[in-house]
Amino acid sequence: MGLFQKIKDGLKKTRDSIVGQIDSMLKSFTKIDEELFEELEELLVMGDVGLPTASRICDALRDRVKREGVKDPSAIHDLMHEIVTDMLKGGEALRLSTKPSIILVIGVNGVGKTTTIGKIAARLTQEGKKVILGAADTFRAAAIDQLEIWAQRSGADIVKQEEGSDPAAVVYDAISAAKARNADVVICDTAGRLHNKKNLMDELSKIGRIIDRELPDADKEILLVLDATTGQNAVNQAREFKNAAGITGIVLTKLDGTARGGVVLAIKEDLNVPVKFIGVGEQVDDLQPFDADEFANALFAPERESHADESLQR
């Protein structure tokens, strides 16, 4: 299966929920008027795009329709495709040009954080990079064990301590190991939950200070892993973590199991945080670098083009 088809299949529920309903709605209109835009905005909000982003999409459509003299409601589909693509672009690529670079991965428990780290490590080692994993989620023994399994699978080194150790000390050790072993990238796991939110945010701040002190000039990515099935709750989580930890990107998991993929737009547009990876399945290669064109093409592609799309990717 080609990569585009994999993403297209993974977005099927979202495509049916948002674009499918919009296309059905457009067929009921014979002209483009304000009622059409109101119904469109409502469908976008119901599709977890969020009210602010839905309003911006509709405002952009109104402007294009007026400027280009568009009369046919069916033309809205292609105009939306272009507007959504433009909204999603910018900042998708990981910044890992220094040696070493560091990726700090954060997120609440249950979103697939440790698995995401393993999949990113596998991708980077396949690209020929030497990767060190820092098992800084020391509050769950299972997290350390799970990361060790991923280190073996991906060919990465791992730095760990005993359960209950100081997470910042693990990050320090991982950075020291990266310097000593001439590693390209350090990827650090973090706790998804401490006794309360303040403790969690304080711990992330402490880790951040260690990184800034030990690797002041290194490229640093702070990736927040979110579960797409939680819809607008994912946006709220992203807002909280952005304020507390200065996240540089989002990894959105479990897109294949939800109709709420419109949350990608809400995160990018409302929070101005780029999506770096999307998860569209359980396999290692089902975590894909986010590509705005590919995502929008998959979201707006008619089902009947499935085989044609796949053949073009071969």
Secondary structure per residue as TSV (DSSP state, phi and psi in degrees):
chain	resnum	aa	ss	phi	psi
A	1	M	-	360.0	130.8
A	2	G	-	-70.0	160.0
A	3	L	H	-62.9	-41.0
A	4	F	H	-62.4	-43.1
A	5	Q	H	-64.6	-35.3
A	6	K	H	-63.7	-44.4
A	7	I	H	-67.3	-40.8
A	8	K	H	-61.3	-44.1
A	9	D	H	-65.3	-39.6
A	10	G	H	-66.1	-25.3
A	11	L	T	-96.9	9.6
A	12	K	H	-57.0	-47.1
A	13	K	H	-63.9	-40.9
A	14	T	H	-67.0	-42.8
A	15	R	H	-60.6	-45.4
A	16	D	I	-63.4	-40.1
A	17	S	I	-70.3	-43.3
A	18	I	I	-96.8	-66.8
A	19	V	I	-68.1	-38.8
A	20	G	I	-59.7	-45.1
A	21	Q	H	-69.2	-36.7
A	22	I	H	-64.5	-44.5
A	23	D	H	-61.9	-39.4
A	24	S	H	-64.1	-41.8
A	25	M	H	-63.6	-42.1
A	26	L	H	-61.9	-32.1
A	27	K	H	-67.3	-19.4
A	28	S	T	-85.9	-4.0
A	29	F	-	-108.0	141.8
A	30	T	S	-102.3	-12.2
A	31	K	S	-146.7	162.2
A	32	I	-	-93.0	112.7
A	33	D	-	-137.9	-176.8
A	34	E	H	-66.2	-30.9
A	35	E	H	-62.6	-39.4
A	36	L	H	-60.7	-45.9
A	37	F	H	-65.9	-34.9
A	38	E	H	-66.5	-42.1
A	39	E	H	-67.3	-38.8
A	40	L	H	-62.3	-45.8
A	41	E	H	-61.4	-40.4
A	42	E	H	-63.0	-42.1
A	43	L	H	-65.8	-38.0
A	44	L	H	-65.4	-41.8
A	45	V	H	-64.2	-42.1
A	46	M	H	-64.6	-23.9
A	47	G	T	-90.1	18.2
A	48	D	T	67.0	21.4
A	49	V	S	-74.0	-25.1
A	50	G	-	90.6	145.1
A	51	L	H	-62.9	-46.6
A	52	P	H	-58.9	-43.6
A	53	T	H	-71.0	-39.9
A	54	A	H	-59.5	-41.9
A	55	S	H	-64.8	-39.7
A	56	R	H	-67.6	-38.9
A	57	I	H	-61.6	-46.1
A	58	C	H	-66.8	-37.0
A	59	D	H	-64.0	-41.6
A	60	A	H	-64.9	-37.6
A	61	L	H	-66.3	-44.1
A	62	R	H	-56.2	-44.0
A	63	D	H	-63.5	-45.6
A	64	R	H	-64.8	-42.9
A	65	V	H	-60.6	-45.1
A	66	K	H	-68.7	-44.4
A	67	R	H	-67.3	-37.7
A	68	E	H	-98.8	-0.3
A	69	G	T	64.6	35.3
A	70	V	-	-73.2	132.4
A	71	K	-	-115.9	-29.2
A	72	D	-	-85.7	120.8
A	73	P	G	-56.8	-30.4
A	74	S	G	-65.4	-21.3
A	75	A	G	-71.0	-15.6
A	76	I	H	-59.9	-35.7
A	77	H	H	-55.3	-52.4
A	78	D	H	-70.2	-34.9
A	79	L	H	-64.2	-42.9
A	80	M	H	-61.9	-41.1
A	81	H	H	-55.4	-46.7
A	82	E	H	-66.5	-42.5
A	83	I	H	-65.8	-44.5
A	84	V	H	-63.9	-41.7
A	85	T	H	-58.5	-46.9
A	86	D	H	-62.7	-38.4
A	87	M	H	-63.0	-36.9
A	88	L	H	-82.6	-15.1
A	89	K	-	-76.6	147.5
A	90	G	S	115.5	118.5
A	91	G	S	82.7	12.3
A	92	E	-	-69.4	-32.4
A	93	A	S	-77.0	142.7
A	94	L	-	-68.5	141.0
A	95	R	-	-99.0	101.8
A	96	L	-	-136.4	49.8
A	97	S	-	-88.0	-21.9
A	98	T	S	-85.5	164.1
A	99	K	S	-131.1	109.3
A	100	P	S	-84.4	161.6
A	101	S	E	-106.8	164.0
A	102	I	E	-133.0	138.4
A	103	I	E	-119.1	120.1
A	104	L	E	-102.6	123.4
A	105	V	E	-109.7	123.4
A	106	I	E	-127.0	168.0
A	107	G	-	148.8	158.4
A	108	V	-	-73.0	161.8
A	109	N	T	-62.3	143.9
A	110	G	T	94.7	-1.6
A	111	V	S	-91.0	-7.4
A	112	G	S	95.2	29.6
A	113	K	H	-64.4	-52.3
A	114	T	H	-66.1	-38.7
A	115	T	H	-62.9	-40.3
A	116	T	H	-60.2	-43.0
A	117	I	H	-59.4	-45.3
A	118	G	H	-60.3	-40.9
A	119	K	H	-70.4	-37.8
A	120	I	H	-66.1	-41.5
A	121	A	H	-60.5	-42.8
A	122	A	H	-62.1	-41.6
A	123	R	H	-63.6	-43.9
A	124	L	H	-69.2	-39.2
A	125	T	H	-67.1	-33.9
A	126	Q	H	-65.1	-26.5
A	127	E	T	-82.4	1.4
A	128	G	T	92.5	10.2
A	129	K	-	-89.7	146.2
A	130	K	-	-88.8	122.0
A	131	V	E	-118.4	137.8
A	132	I	E	-119.1	129.7
A	133	L	E	-98.9	132.1
A	134	G	E	-106.1	115.7
A	135	A	E	-85.2	71.8
A	136	A	-	-91.3	5.4
A	137	D	-	-88.3	79.3
A	138	T	T	-88.3	1.8
A	139	F	T	-88.4	-9.6
A	140	R	-	-130.5	115.4
A	141	A	H	-59.4	-34.8
A	142	A	H	-62.5	-33.1
A	143	A	H	-66.5	-40.5
A	144	I	H	-65.5	-45.4
A	145	D	H	-62.3	-42.8
A	146	Q	H	-64.0	-41.4
A	147	L	H	-68.0	-33.5
A	148	E	H	-64.5	-39.6
A	149	I	H	-62.4	-42.9
A	150	W	H	-66.8	-34.0
A	151	A	H	-61.8	-42.7
A	152	Q	H	-65.4	-42.7
A	153	R	H	-64.6	-40.2
A	154	S	H	-90.1	-14.2
A	155	G	T	82.4	17.2
A	156	A	-	-91.4	157.2
A	157	D	E	-82.4	159.1
A	158	I	E	-132.3	141.2
A	159	V	E	-117.7	126.0
A	160	K	-	-144.7	164.4
A	161	Q	-	-132.9	-172.9
A	162	E	-	-72.4	155.7
A	163	E	T	-54.8	136.6
A	164	G	T	89.7	-3.3
A	165	S	-	-68.5	167.4
A	166	D	-	-71.2	116.8
A	167	P	H	-57.5	-38.1
A	168	A	H	-64.5	-32.3
A	169	A	H	-67.3	-36.5
A	170	V	H	-65.4	-42.6
A	171	V	H	-61.9	-42.7
A	172	Y	H	-59.5	-46.1
A	173	D	H	-62.8	-39.3
A	174	A	H	-65.0	-40.5
A	175	I	H	-66.6	-42.0
A	176	S	H	-61.4	-41.9
A	177	A	H	-64.0	-39.3
A	178	A	H	-62.9	-40.8
A	179	K	H	-65.6	-43.7
A	180	A	H	-69.2	-34.7
A	181	R	H	-98.9	5.4
A	182	N	T	58.1	43.5
A	183	A	-	-77.9	155.9
A	184	D	S	-87.3	-41.2
A	185	V	E	-139.4	136.7
A	186	V	E	-108.5	128.3
A	187	I	E	-118.2	120.0
A	188	C	E	-110.8	127.1
A	189	D	E	-78.6	155.5
A	190	T	-	-138.5	163.1
A	191	A	-	-67.5	142.3
A	192	G	S	-91.2	-14.8
A	193	R	-	-157.9	132.4
A	194	L	-	-115.5	-160.4
A	195	H	S	-65.0	-32.9
A	196	N	S	-154.6	172.5
A	197	K	H	-62.1	-37.1
A	198	K	H	-63.2	-42.0
A	199	N	H	-60.4	-42.2
A	200	L	H	-62.0	-47.8
A	201	M	H	-68.3	-35.5
A	202	D	H	-63.8	-39.7
A	203	E	H	-64.6	-42.7
A	204	L	H	-64.1	-37.8
A	205	S	H	-64.0	-41.0
A	206	K	H	-63.5	-43.7
A	207	I	H	-61.5	-42.4
A	208	G	H	-59.5	-38.8
A	209	R	H	-67.0	-38.7
A	210	I	H	-61.1	-45.9
A	211	I	H	-62.4	-45.6
A	212	D	H	-63.4	-34.3
A	213	R	H	-75.3	-41.6
A	214	E	H	-87.1	-29.0
A	215	L	S	-132.4	63.4
A	216	P	T	-62.9	-29.8
A	217	D	T	-105.6	7.3
A	218	A	S	-80.3	150.5
A	219	D	-	-66.3	134.5
A	220	K	E	-133.2	125.4
A	221	E	E	-112.4	130.8
A	222	I	E	-112.9	102.9
A	223	L	E	-101.5	127.6
A	224	L	E	-98.8	122.9
A	225	V	E	-91.5	127.1
A	226	L	E	-126.2	147.5
A	227	D	E	-92.1	113.9
A	228	A	G	-61.6	-25.2
A	229	T	G	-68.5	-13.4
A	230	T	G	-87.1	-3.2
A	231	G	T	58.1	-126.8
A	232	Q	H	-65.1	-22.8
A	233	N	H	-61.7	-32.6
A	234	A	H	-64.2	-38.2
A	235	V	H	-64.2	-42.7
A	236	N	H	-63.7	-41.3
A	237	Q	H	-60.4	-45.5
A	238	A	H	-60.8	-38.8
A	239	R	H	-63.8	-44.7
A	240	E	H	-64.5	-46.6
A	241	F	H	-68.3	-34.0
A	242	K	H	-62.5	-43.4
A	243	N	H	-66.5	-33.9
A	244	A	H	-92.2	-32.7
A	245	A	H	-124.7	-1.5
A	246	G	-	61.2	50.1
A	247	I	-	-61.4	145.8
A	248	T	-	-105.2	-11.5
A	249	G	E	-170.1	166.1
A	250	I	E	-118.9	140.7
A	251	V	E	-113.0	118.2
A	252	L	E	-105.6	110.9
A	253	T	E	-95.9	165.4
A	254	K	-	62.9	29.5
A	255	L	G	-64.4	-28.8
A	256	D	G	-72.1	-16.1
A	257	G	G	-103.3	14.3
A	258	T	-	-143.1	157.1
A	259	A	S	-97.9	10.7
A	260	R	-	-104.3	26.2
A	261	G	T	-65.1	-11.6
A	262	G	T	-61.4	-14.3
A	263	V	H	-62.9	-22.8
A	264	V	H	-56.3	-44.2
A	265	L	H	-65.9	-42.2
A	266	A	H	-62.2	-42.3
A	267	I	H	-65.6	-46.9
A	268	K	H	-68.4	-43.9
A	269	E	H	-84.0	-44.1
A	270	D	H	-76.2	-38.0
A	271	L	H	-104.1	-10.9
A	272	N	-	56.4	42.9
A	273	V	-	-118.7	124.1
A	274	P	-	-72.8	147.6
A	275	V	E	-86.4	125.4
A	276	K	E	-97.5	-37.4
A	277	F	E	-140.5	151.9
A	278	I	E	-128.6	143.4
A	279	G	E	-104.7	122.4
A	280	V	-	-123.5	26.0
A	281	G	S	166.6	-178.0
A	282	E	S	-90.5	-22.0
A	283	Q	S	-72.6	161.1
A	284	V	G	-56.2	-43.0
A	285	D	G	-85.4	8.9
A	286	D	G	-86.0	-5.1
A	287	L	E	-93.1	109.1
A	288	Q	E	-111.6	139.4
A	289	P	E	-56.9	136.5
A	290	F	-	-72.8	132.4
A	291	D	-	-128.9	115.4
A	292	A	H	-59.1	-43.7
A	293	D	H	-63.5	-45.8
A	294	E	H	-64.6	-42.8
A	295	F	H	-62.5	-48.5
A	296	A	H	-65.4	-40.0
A	297	N	H	-61.5	-41.4
A	298	A	H	-68.6	-36.1
A	299	L	H	-69.4	-37.2
A	300	F	H	-100.3	-1.4
A	301	A	-	-70.5	131.1
A	302	P	-	-65.4	146.8
A	303	E	G	-58.9	-34.4
A	304	R	G	-66.9	-14.9
A	305	E	G	-90.4	6.1
A	306	S	H	-53.7	-53.8
A	307	H	H	-67.7	-36.0
A	308	A	H	-65.5	-42.7
A	309	D	H	-60.4	-44.0
A	310	E	H	-63.9	-42.4
A	311	S	H	-66.9	-32.0
A	312	L	H	-68.9	-25.9
A	313	Q	H	-84.1	-10.4
A	314	R	-	-77.0	360.0
